[in-house]
Amino acid sequence: MAVVIEWEFLRLVEEQRQALRLTIEELAARADLSPRQYQNYLSGKMQPLFGTAMRLAAAVDIDLNALQKLLVPDLNGYYLKPSKAEKEKLRLALRK
């Protein structure tokens, strides 16, 4: 069973990325993924698997134990569901 991490975790990664003044390209390089892949996670087009989430967390110095606190079980695995307002806010921010 794959473990998928969604909104809350990505919000934390984005906040930390901005606090560290990293570009998306720098974060992606640190996490060993492409900038486009990271942007797809932020836009909701893709969802990072747990291993990718661990690399993202390490790239911005997020405590990996924090990941466990963000997991909310459902019937198919572990997901977090963003509100429509939160998802729209991030989509608008990505367009700027």
matplotlib code that plots the C-alpha trace (Angstrom):
import matplotlib.pyplot as plt

x = [0.0, 1.5, 1.4, 0.5, 1.2, -0.8, -1.7, -0.6, 2.8, 3.3, 2.2, 4.9, 7.5, 6.5, 6.6, 10.0, 11.3, 10.3, 11.8, 15.1, 14.9, 15.3, 14.0, 11.8, 14.8, 17.1, 14.5, 13.9, 17.7, 18.0, 15.1, 16.3, 13.3, 12.5, 11.1, 8.1, 7.4, 7.4, 5.1, 2.8, 2.6, 1.8, -0.9, -2.5, -1.8, 0.4, 0.8, 4.2, 4.7, 6.1, 9.7, 9.5, 8.0, 10.9, 13.3, 11.4, 11.3, 15.1, 15.7, 14.1, 15.0, 11.5, 11.5, 10.6, 8.6, 6.3, 5.2, 3.7, 1.5, 0.1, -1.2, -4.9, -6.0, -8.7, -9.8, -7.1, -4.1, -3.1, -4.2, -4.8, -7.5, -7.1, -10.1, -11.1, -10.1, -6.7, -6.1, -7.3, -5.0, -2.0, -3.0, -3.2, 0.2, 1.7, 0.5, 2.3]
y = [0.0, 3.4, 6.2, 9.5, 12.9, 15.8, 19.3, 20.0, 18.6, 20.5, 23.7, 23.2, 22.5, 25.7, 27.8, 26.4, 26.8, 30.4, 31.0, 29.5, 31.6, 28.6, 28.7, 25.9, 24.7, 24.6, 22.7, 20.2, 19.6, 19.1, 16.6, 14.8, 15.6, 18.0, 21.5, 20.5, 17.5, 19.7, 22.2, 19.3, 18.3, 21.9, 22.2, 18.9, 17.3, 14.7, 13.4, 12.6, 9.2, 8.8, 8.4, 11.6, 13.4, 12.3, 13.8, 17.0, 17.2, 16.7, 19.3, 22.0, 20.7, 19.6, 17.0, 13.7, 12.8, 15.7, 13.6, 11.0, 13.7, 14.7, 11.3, 10.9, 7.4, 6.6, 3.4, 3.5, 4.5, 7.8, 11.1, 14.6, 16.6, 20.3, 22.6, 24.1, 27.5, 26.4, 24.6, 27.7, 30.0, 27.9, 27.7, 31.5, 31.9, 29.5, 31.7, 34.8]
z = [0.0, -1.0, 1.5, -0.1, 1.6, 0.4, 1.3, 4.9, 4.3, 1.0, 2.7, 5.4, 2.7, 0.8, 4.0, 4.9, 1.3, 1.4, 4.8, 3.6, 0.5, -1.8, -5.4, -6.6, -8.7, -5.6, -3.6, -6.4, -6.7, -3.0, -3.1, -6.2, -8.4, -11.2, -10.6, -12.8, -10.6, -7.4, -9.1, -10.0, -6.4, -5.4, -8.0, -7.0, -10.4, -8.7, -5.1, -3.6, -2.3, 1.2, 0.0, -2.0, 1.0, 3.1, 0.6, 0.5, 4.3, 4.5, 1.8, 3.9, 7.3, 8.4, 11.2, 9.6, 12.8, 11.8, 8.7, 11.0, 12.6, 9.3, 8.2, 8.4, 7.5, 5.0, 3.3, 0.6, 2.7, 4.2, 2.7, 3.7, 2.0, 1.4, 1.6, -1.8, -0.5, 0.5, -2.8, -4.8, -2.7, -3.7, -7.3, -7.4, -5.8, -8.4, -11.2, -10.0]

ax = plt.figure().add_subplot(projection="3d")
ax.plot(x, y, z, "-o")
ax.set_aspect("equal")
plt.show()
